[in-house]
Amino acid sequence: MYEIDPKRTDLVAEFDANPGGPYSRELTMVLNRLRLGPMEERFIVVCTKRRREWAVARMPTERGRPVELIEGAVFDNEDDAARKVFRLRWRTVTGHEPT
């Protein structure tokens, strides 16, 4: 499994600059790990008002349970919500806050 170096803040900056891609090879590997690797807490973007509002939510640990919206994590554009999810997943996987 790909190990993320928490000191690679350049990859955080690359994602922030263009959340929709295209991505460098290294950032692609990081994103694959953050999106597909095992995690106890999995965060996602949820569209709460069509084309107007996106929120960050925590996936339930049990199938069939509702997602839990994260308080204060509501955005008026999808890119900002994606940036927040990236940071939450980064912290979950590496144990470090991205800067």
C-alpha positions as CSV (number, residue, x, y, z in Angstrom):
1,M,0.0,0.0,0.0
2,Y,1.3,3.5,-0.9
3,E,2.6,5.4,2.1
4,I,1.9,9.1,2.1
5,D,4.8,11.4,3.3
6,P,3.0,14.0,5.4
7,K,5.9,16.4,4.7
8,R,4.9,16.6,1.0
9,T,2.9,19.8,1.4
10,D,3.6,20.5,-2.3
11,L,1.1,17.8,-3.1
12,V,-1.5,19.5,-0.9
13,A,-0.8,22.8,-2.7
14,E,-1.2,21.0,-6.1
15,F,-4.6,19.6,-5.1
16,D,-5.7,23.0,-3.7
17,A,-4.8,24.7,-7.0
18,N,-6.9,22.3,-9.1
19,P,-9.1,19.8,-7.2
20,G,-10.6,18.5,-10.4
21,G,-7.2,17.6,-12.0
22,P,-5.3,16.7,-14.0
23,Y,-2.9,15.6,-11.4
24,S,0.8,14.7,-11.3
25,R,1.8,11.1,-11.0
26,E,2.6,11.5,-7.3
27,L,-0.6,13.3,-6.4
28,T,-2.5,10.6,-8.3
29,M,-0.9,8.0,-6.1
30,V,-1.8,10.0,-3.0
31,L,-5.4,10.4,-4.2
32,N,-5.7,6.7,-4.9
33,R,-4.6,5.9,-1.4
34,L,-7.0,8.5,0.1
35,R,-9.9,7.3,-2.0
36,L,-9.4,3.6,-2.1
37,G,-7.3,2.6,0.9
38,P,-8.8,1.3,4.1
39,M,-9.8,4.0,6.6
40,E,-11.7,3.9,9.9
41,E,-13.2,7.3,9.1
42,R,-14.2,8.0,5.5
43,F,-15.3,11.5,4.5
44,I,-17.2,12.3,1.3
45,V,-18.8,15.3,-0.5
46,V,-22.6,15.4,-0.6
47,C,-24.6,17.7,-2.8
48,T,-27.3,19.1,-0.5
49,K,-28.8,21.6,-2.9
50,R,-28.5,20.9,-6.6
51,R,-25.7,22.9,-8.1
52,R,-25.8,25.3,-5.2
53,E,-24.6,23.7,-2.0
54,W,-22.2,20.9,-1.0
55,A,-21.5,19.5,2.4
56,V,-18.9,17.2,3.9
57,A,-20.2,14.0,5.5
58,R,-18.8,11.0,7.3
59,M,-19.7,7.6,5.9
60,P,-21.4,5.2,8.3
61,T,-19.4,2.2,9.5
62,E,-22.5,0.0,9.0
63,R,-24.2,-0.5,5.6
64,G,-27.6,1.1,5.5
65,R,-27.0,3.7,8.1
66,P,-27.3,7.4,7.1
67,V,-24.3,9.6,6.5
68,E,-23.4,12.1,9.2
69,L,-23.1,15.7,8.0
70,I,-20.1,17.5,9.5
71,E,-21.2,20.6,11.3
72,G,-19.8,23.8,9.7
73,A,-18.6,22.1,6.6
74,V,-21.1,23.5,4.0
75,F,-19.8,25.1,0.9
76,D,-21.3,27.0,-2.1
77,N,-18.9,25.3,-4.5
78,E,-17.9,21.7,-4.9
79,D,-14.1,22.4,-5.2
80,D,-14.0,23.9,-1.6
81,A,-15.9,20.8,-0.3
82,A,-13.4,18.6,-2.1
83,R,-10.5,20.5,-0.6
84,K,-12.0,19.9,2.9
85,V,-12.4,16.2,2.3
86,F,-8.9,15.9,1.0
87,R,-7.6,17.5,4.2
88,L,-9.7,15.3,6.5
89,R,-8.6,12.1,4.7
90,W,-5.0,13.3,4.7
91,R,-5.2,13.7,8.5
92,T,-6.9,10.4,8.9
93,V,-4.3,8.5,6.9
94,T,-1.1,10.3,8.0
95,G,-2.0,11.5,11.5
96,H,-0.8,15.0,10.5
97,E,-2.6,18.2,9.5
98,P,-1.9,19.2,6.0
99,T,-0.5,22.7,5.7
